[in-house]
Amino acid sequence: MSSSSAAPGSSPLPGAGPLSLCAREPHVPADRLVAEMVPPPRFDSVRFATYIPDPNQPSQTEAVRVLEGFAAGLGGAQAAGGGRRGLFGFGRAKAPKAPAGPRGVYLDGGYGVGKTHLLASLWHAAPAEPSRKAFGTFVELTNLVGALGFQQTVRTLSGHELLCIDEFELDDPGDTVLVSTLLGKLVEAGVALAATSNTLPGKLGEGRFAAADFLREIQGLSAHFRTLRIDGEDYRHRGLPEAPAPFSDEEVTKTAFATEGASLDDFPHLLEHLARVHPSRYGALTDGLRAVCLTGVQPVPDQSTALRLVVLADRLYDREVPVLASGLPFDRLFSEDMLNGGYRKKYFRAISRLTALARDAKGLLGA
């Protein structure tokens, strides 16, 4: 396979072959990880005004109303003693104390009801400076702790007004204890929280580990949030989205060579490469890419590999990078056991997002 000698993130040299994800091993400074905790390009221009509630689902209109109030409360009138008024009226003194009730809002609902749209709209509406509010997926948050260390993450995020966590999930006991402790310390520091998930706070971790053994931590997490249910049609009830038919190896390869800024990789080799790159760097792995071309797509061999692929799919979707592939269609990536297991929601999301990116890639052929 041919790949360009250009530096990661740059365009290929004239006459050079396509880029290769497998040739990239990005090293991301910790300050970049924090600076990039903003809504991804796909949600850069969304606002509450661009969210169109379903008239048949009053909970969607109610969610907008509550979140607009949430954002206004973050601006806060000055409280007595020079503190800032906090979420839902809790005072925020110079020496903050743990509030007596929820200091966050938790958007619970199925796929396709606009939870991420609303969360990003909240981030944009919050009056704090961009450097004092953070937006990231749950995986990105845990990866940040892995990169910075727990204490440095607490110190860094404690200076924020707002932390937005998209796709809140608990995958293992370690995550449960880690996030419970982290959010507790951030709330004590006066940070307001907002999260989205497909699982109610008290049900986090079910089907993935012995959640009952960590009930105290899960209940502690739940206590930080006021839950807002957002109803609407859930694509899971309609079955998996139908993925477009894959192209031939020749079509994918020719398109990669003809498309400026495209990468070309063998799918099994890419899966092996992802194991050598920390998931916190998957965003940097896609720097400068205008298309991802993959040959030989086949079912992922195990759960660890599958979860890494989910993270890459999220980063590609966030950045609106089309994916052109040969081999099997994306709706056959995960085994029946995986789709029926504790991580099924992640896999459904990955299939949905990769399918959307595959549809976007159709325009690359013959361009």
N, C-alpha and C positions, 0 to 999 in steps of 0.2 A: 504494500500500500504506500502511496506517495503522500507526503505531507510537506507543508511549507516550512521553511526555516525561519519564517517571521516570528517575532516574539509573540507570546500569548496576548491576545487582545488586539493585535494589529491586523490589518488587511494583508492578504497574501501578496507576494511580489508578482509583478507582471510575468506571465508565463509559468508561474510556479503552480504546483498542485494544490489541492485543498488542505486546509488545516486538519489537525488530528487531536481529538480530546485525549487520546491515550498518550500523546506526546507532552501533555501539559501536567505539570505538578506545581500549581500555584502556591506561593507562600503569602498569606494574607496577614498584614500587621493587625494587631489587636484594635488599634484605633480605627482602622477601616471597618472592622466588624461592627463597631458601635455606630460609626457614622452612617453605615448603610442600613441601619434599622429605621427605615422609612417605608411607606407604602410602595410596592413595586410598580414598574411602569404601567402595567395593565390597569392599576387603580390610582394612577397619579392625578387624573382629572375628575374622579368621581366626587360628588357632594351629596348632601341630603336632598337638595333640590333635583338631582338627577335620578334619585331612586323613585321608581314608580310603583307604589303599593298596589297589590291586587285588591280591587274593591270587594271581592268576596272573602278576603282574609283581613279582618279588622286588626289582628295582632300586628300586621306589618305597619299600618298607620300608627298604632300605639308605640311601636318600637322607635319610629322616627321621632315622635313627640318626646319620649323619655330620653333618647340620646341627645336631642337638641338641648334639653334641660341639663343633662349631664355635662355637655360641653360648656354651656353658659356658667354652670357652677364651678368649673375649673378656673374660670377667669377670676371669680370670687371678689366680692367686695371686701375691703380690709376689715378684718375682725378686730375686736378689742385687743389691745396689747400689740398691734402691729402684725398679727398673724394673718394668714389668708384663709378665707372660708373654704371648706373642703366639700367634697362630694356629698350630696344629700344633706347638706347643712352642718356636717361635722366640722368643728373648728380646727384650724391648722395653726398651732402656736409656733413660736420660734424654736422651742424645744418640743418637738412633736411627741405626742403620746398615742398609744394605740387607740383608735376610735372604738366606740362601743357597739357599732353595727357594721354592716357591709360597706366597704369602700370601693366597690367595683360593680360592674354590670356584666352579666354573662348571657350572651346571645345563643340560645339553643334552638336548633331547627335542622331540617333536612337539607340536602343538596339543592342548589338552584333557587333558594329563596332570598339571596342577596345579603347573607351575613357579612361576608368580607367587604362588600360594597359599603355597608353601614359602618363597619369598623374603620375602614379607611376614611369615610366621610367624617367620623368622629375625630380621627387624628387631624384631618385638615381643619375642622371647625374649632378644635381646642386652641385657645388664644396664646398658649405658651410658644416661645421661640422653638423652631425645629430642633435645636440642640437640646431642648429640655423635654422632649417627648419622643417615645420610641415605639416602633411598630415592627413586629416580626412574628414568624410562625413559632409554635411551641418548640419545634425541632431547632430552629435558629437560636431560641433562648437557651436551651440546654447546651447547644454547641458553644454559645458564648461563654457559659460557665466553664466548659471544657478548655476553651482557649485562654481565658483570663484567670481562671481560678475563682473559687466561690467568694472569697472576701473582696477581691478586686471588682467582681461583678456587682456585689452589694454596694460598694463605694461608688462605682460608676453610675448605676441606675438610681441610687438614692437621691441624686441631684435632679432627677426628672420630675415633672408634674404628672406625667401620664405614661403608662405602659400598656400598649395594645398587643394582645397575644392572639394570633389567628390559629385555628385548627388545634385547639387545646386538647391534648391527649395524654394519657399516662400509659406508657408501654411496659414499665417494669417497676419493681419496688424501689430501685435506686432513684428513678425519676420522681417517684411519689414523695420520698423523703426530701430530696433535693429541692423540688419546686415548692413544697409546703413550707420549708424553712426559708427559702429565698423570698417568696411572696409575703410571708409573715414579717420579715425584716423590712421589706420595701413599704408595706402598709404602715409599719411603725414610723418610718421616715417621712410619711405623708404623701407617698406616691399613690395616685388613683389608678385603678386597674380596669381594663375592659378585655373581654375574651369572647371568642366564638368557638363553638363545638357542635358536634352532632350527638353528644352524650351529656346528659344532665350531670352536674357536679358530683352528686352523691353516687352516680353509677360509673364514674371514671375507673378504668382498670378492669372492669368486668370482662371475663373471658380471656384475659391476658396473663394474669398472675393471681395469686391468692389475695385478692383485694380485701377480703374480710380481715386478714392479718394486719392490714394497714388502714383500718377504718378510721382511727384517730386522725391520721394525716389527711385522709380524704375528706373527712368531716371538717377539718381545719381549713382546707382549701375552699370547701363549699361556703364556709362562714364569711369568706371575704367578698362574696358576690351576691347581688340581687339578680335572680334569674328572669330573663325575658324570653318567653317562648315565641318564636316566629313561625307561624303555620304557613303552609303552602304545599304545592305539589312537589313530591320528592321523587327524583328520577329513579331511585332504587325500586320504587313500586312499579315502574314501567320496565324494569329489567335493565341490563347493561346497555350502553349506547352501542350501536352497530359501528364497528370500525371499518374504514374504507379498505378495499382490497390492497394488499401490498404490491409494490412494483418489482420488477426484475432487478437482479444485481447490476446488470448493464445499465438500466435506466437510472438507478440511484447513483452509480459511479459517474456516468456522463453528466448528470445534473450537478454533482458535487464539483466536478472540474469546471463546469460552465458558470457556476454561481460564485460571485465574489463574496468572500467572507464565510463560505460554507466549510463545514468539517466533514470528514469521511472516516468512518471507523467500522470495524467488524464488531457486531454486537457482543458476542461472547468475550472478546478481548476487552471491550469497554467495561463489561461487568467486572472483570478481573481488575481493571485499573481503578475502578471506584473503590475497591477494598483498600487501595494504597493511598487514597486521598481522603482527608478528614471531611465529613459532610459539611462542616462549616465553610469549606472552600469550594463547594460545588457551584456557588454563584460566580466566583472568580474563574472557575473552570470554563464557564460559558462567555467570558468577557469578549466582546467584539464579534461574536458569532451572529451571522444573519440567517443561518440555516444549519440544521444537524442532519446529516445523511448517514444511515445505518444499513449495513448489509447483514443478512443472516440472523434476523430476529428469531428467537426461539424462547420457549418457556424458561423462566428463571429457575435455577436449580434448588434454591433453599431460601429460608425465611430472611436470613441476614442480608443476602444479596437483594432480595425483593424489597426490603425496607430501604436499602441504599438507593435503589432505582426510584422508589417513591419520592425521595428527597430531590433527586435530579429532575424528575418530571415536574415537581413543584417549581423548581428554579427556572426551568425552560418555559413553563407556562407563565410565570410571573413576568418573564422578559419577552414573551410573545415570540419565541424562536420556533419557526416551523420545523417539523420533523418528517423527513422522507425516508421510508424504510422498505427493505425487501425481507422475505421470510414469512413468518406468521403475522397475522393481524394482531393489533395490540390487545384485543379482547381475549386473546389466548395466552397472554403472558403468565398468568398466575393459575396454579392448579386449583381444582375444586376444593381440596382441603384448605388451601390458603383463603379462598373466597368465602369459605364457611367458618373460618377461624376468628380469633380475637382481633386480627388486624384487617378484617374484611373492609371496613370503611376506608382505610388508607388505600387499599388496592382498588376499590371502586373509584375513588377520587383519581388515582393515577391513570386508570384506564380511560376515564372520562376526559382528563386533561390531555393525555397523549393522543387520544382520538381527535380532539379538537385541533391539536397541532398538526396531526396528519392531514386533516382536511385543509388546513391553511397551506400545507406544502404542495398541494396539487398544482397551484399556480406556478410553481418553480419549473415544472417540466416544459421544455420548449421555449422558456422565457428568453 
